[in-house]
Amino acid sequence: MVKKQKDNGIWGGNLLGLGPVAAQGIRDAGTIPQYRRLLQLEWPGGSRPFKLADRVLFRLLSRDEDPALHFEFQKSVKSDPDAEAWARGVIREAASAALAEAGYADDPRLRGAGHKIANAISQFLRSPLAEKPFIKAGKQIALHPEAHPPSWYSVAMLASMPNLQRERAGFTERLGHYLAQPAPRKSFVIQVGKRTVKPQHLLLGDPIEVDAKGLPKDPPLALLYIELLARMGALSWAPVAAKALARMLKDCDELGVWRPKNLRSQPKALNKISYHYYPLHLDAKTTEGREVDITFRLALIAKILGWTVDYG
């Protein structure tokens, strides 16, 4: 993974790719997911991969107008200038999330970006668009062009910036309640310049789906979302997320190891948004190997929530 990084700090020639996307010419996961994955793997801070990537990420927060900073969006922005603001907005949110998770929460550059992102989301949450964010666009349902809902990136950024949470306690609480409500299941698009795009980064509520037994259909996504809510102090407001966590904890033994019955394979991630997060332990040939990631995540969430974890 580290060997795939170029000397300019970039992975895969793109920023946001969560895997190969032939239509966009993306052959591998991009810089920000790879950077965030290294953080999850606890790669040594200050090492070469981070130093190289940090330069790029901080440039993305700046007002640098270099077209090269559009990366995978260069062609679409060049042919459709109206798409530039959207592309820069998504890129800045993703870069802010990565830098916040890397421990730069008190850096003035990130704090400035964080407040700007929070302002846009706060305006959305206070508007009627928070309850009715969609419009008809021909035969499709589209997000209102003035709606700026939270995203996986902006929520991850805020979750890793406790000082910003305290400074904007009212906003953080409103956002937490918004994220606790069930997300709409209807498919929708967003208008990006002259074309429409199906977004996978936006959060219009709790995305966790559970089966009849209360188990999440996408365990990695559920654990990622639960962890973000826990870091924001919002988990208690989210009934589906809390139910999913409680159900997964039922499968833990007296030592805290997640051991569901008949675990024949490692749980699969259905949504690539959790690429950086799961799995960290790639050896799933043994039962123990299949249990490691979920066990670790449940223990980490318990620690974030302030629970006493007793391993006997």
N, C-alpha and C positions, 0 to 999 in steps of 0.2 A: 504493500500500500504506500509506504513512504517513498519507495523507489519510483513510483509512478509520478511523483510531484516534479514539475519542471523547475528550472532555476529561477523562473519569474514568480514562483510561489503557487502556480495554478495546477490543479488536477483536472485531467480530462478535457482541457480546453474550454471549460464552462464553469459557471458558478453554482447553479441550483439543481443540476441534473441529479436525479435519484437512481439513475441506472441508464442503460442504453435507450436512446430515443432516435430511431432511424430518421423520422420525419424532420427532426431538428438537427440532424448530423451529430448527435451526442452519442459517443461510444462508451462512455464510462461515467460513473458518479462524479459529480462536480466538486469544486473547491470547498464550498461551505459545508456540504454533508460530510466530506472526507475530514475536514478540519474538526468538525464537531464529533466525529467518530473517534479521532485521535484523543480528544478530550475525555470521552467516555472510557477509553482504554487506558487513561491516565498516562499517556505518553509524557516524558519529561518536559515540563514547562521551560520555555526559553531555549529549547533545542532548535536546530536548523529548520525543520518543517514549519514550526510556528513562527519563527522570525521572518521567514520568507513570506508566509501567508498574511501575517499581521500587516505588513506594508500595504498589501493590496486591499485588505479589509478596511483599513483606516482611510485609504484613498476613496473607497466606495461611500464612506460617510461624508466626505468633503463635497465641495461644490465643483470639483474637478470636472470639466466638460469634455474630457478626452473621450471620443467615440469608442475607443478600444475598451473602455470600462463597461460597455454594454454587453460584452462577451457574446453569449448565445443569442442575445436580442439585437445584435448589430444590424442584421439584414432587415428585420421587420421594422426597426426604428428608422433606418435609412429610407425605406420605401414608404413609411407611414409615420411622419413626425409626431402625429397625435398620440402615438403609442409610447413616446419617450417618457413622459411623466409617470405612466403606470409602471414601466420597466424599472425606472430608477427607484420608485417607491418600494417595489417588491425586493429589489436588490438590497436597498438600505435596511429594510426590516430584517432580512436574512443575515446580513453582515452584523447588524446590531445584536441579534440573538447569539451569533457565534462569539463575538467579542465579550458579551456579558457572561456567557458560560466560561470563557477563558479567564475570567477574573478581572476584567477591566471596568467593572461596574462604576468605579469612582473617577474614571478618566473623563475630563471635561468634554472631550469630543463625543464620547458615547453618551454622556449624560444629556448633552444638547440634542443629540439624535433621539434619545429616549423620550425626552419631553415633547419633542415634535410629533413623534409617533403616538404618544399618549394623547396629545391634544386632538389629533384627527379621530382617534377611536372614541374619545370622550364626547366629541361633537356628535358622532353617530349615535352613541348610546342615549344621548339626551334628545334626539330627534325622533319624529314619528317613524322614520325609516328603520329604527331598531325593531319595531313590531311588524312593519310591512315593507321589507327590503326589496321586493320583486316587482317587476313590470313585465308586460307582454311585449315581446319583440318578434313580430311575425308569428311563426308557429312555435317559437321557443319562449321559455321563461328566462328572463335576464335579471341580474342584479341592477338595482337602480344606479345610474351613473354617479350620483352624488353620495352613495352609501360607501362608508369606509369601515367595514366590520373588522374585528380582530382576526389575526391569522395565527397559524402555528408558530410563526417566527416572532411576531410581536408579543405573544403570550409567553414564549420561551424567554424572550428578552426581559420582560417584566418579572418573571419568576426568578431570574438570576440577579435582580437588582433590588435587594431589600430596602435600600435607602430611598429609592424612587417610590417603592410601595408605601413607605411611611410618609414621604412628602406629599404623596397624592393618595391618601388613604380613602377619601370619598370615591375617587375614580376607581381605585382598585376594588373596592367593595361592589360598586355598580357592575364592573366588568365580571367579577366573580359570580354574581347572581345571573348575569346574562349567560355566562358559560355553563351554568348549572342547568339551564333549561334544555330540553331535548332539541337537537338540531333538526331542521326541516329535512325530510327524506326525499323531497322532490329534486330532480336534477335541474341544474340551472347553468347559465353561461354568464360571462362578463364581457362587456364590450371594450375591446382594446383597439382604439383607433378605428380602422375600417373593418376589423374582423372580430369574431367572437372566439372566446377561449373557455374551455371547461376548467375551472380552478380546482386545485387540490390542496391549496395552502390556506384557504379561508376557513374560519370557525364561526358558524352562526348558532352555536350552542354545543351541547354535549354530543360528540359523534359516536359514543360507545353504543353498540348494539349487543344485547344479551339474548341468549336462547331461553327456552322454557325453564331451564334449571338455574338461570341467573348467571351462567358463565358467559364471558365476553366472546363474541364470535371472532374478534381479532385481538388476542391477548396482548401482543406488543403495543398496539395502538392504545388499548385501554390502560395499560400500565404507564405509558408515556403521558397520557392525558391526566391520569390520577396523580402522578408525580408533580406535574405542573400545577394542578389545583392545590395540592398539598403545600407546595412552596409559596403559594399565594394566600394560604389560609382560607381557601374557598371550598374545600372538599365536603365539608359538612352541609353545604347548601345544595350539593349535586346528588340527588337520590339514586340515579342510575349508576353513576361512578362509584358511589359508596356501596351500593348493592353488589356491584361487580367485584370490588375489593374484598368485601366480606365473604363472598362466595369462594374466591380464590384462596383466601386465608383458611377456609375450612379444609382445604386439601393439604395443609401443612401438618407435619407430624409434630411430636412433642419436642423435637430439636429445632423446629422452625424450617425444616426442609420441605419444599413444595413437592408433594408426592401423590399426584392424582392416580387413580386406578387405570391400568391398561395404557400407560403412556408409551406408545410404540414409536413415536417420532417426535421431534422437536416441534413445538407449536410454530405455525407459520405466520408471517406478517402478511396480511392481505393488502395493506396500504403501505406504499413505499415511504411515506412520510417518516416512518420510524427507522429508516435505513441506518442512521447514525447511532441509534440507540440499541438495536437488537438485530441479530444475536452478537454478543461479545465473545462468547465461548463457542467456537465453531465445531468442536468435536462432539457430535451427537450420536456416536456409534453405541455408547453405553447408556443405560437408564440414568445413571448419575450425571452424565454429560448433558442429557436432555433437560435435567432439572435445574441446572446451575443458574441460568439466566433469570428465570422466573423467581427462584429463591432469592437471588441477589436483589432483584428489584423490589420484591415484597419487603425484605429487610430494610432496604434503603428508605422506602416510603414510610415504614413504621418509625424509623429514626427521625425523619423529617417531621412526622406528626408528634414527636416527643414521647412515643410509647417506649416502655421498657422492654427491650428485647432480651429474653432469657433463653439461652441455649442449653439449659440444663447443666 
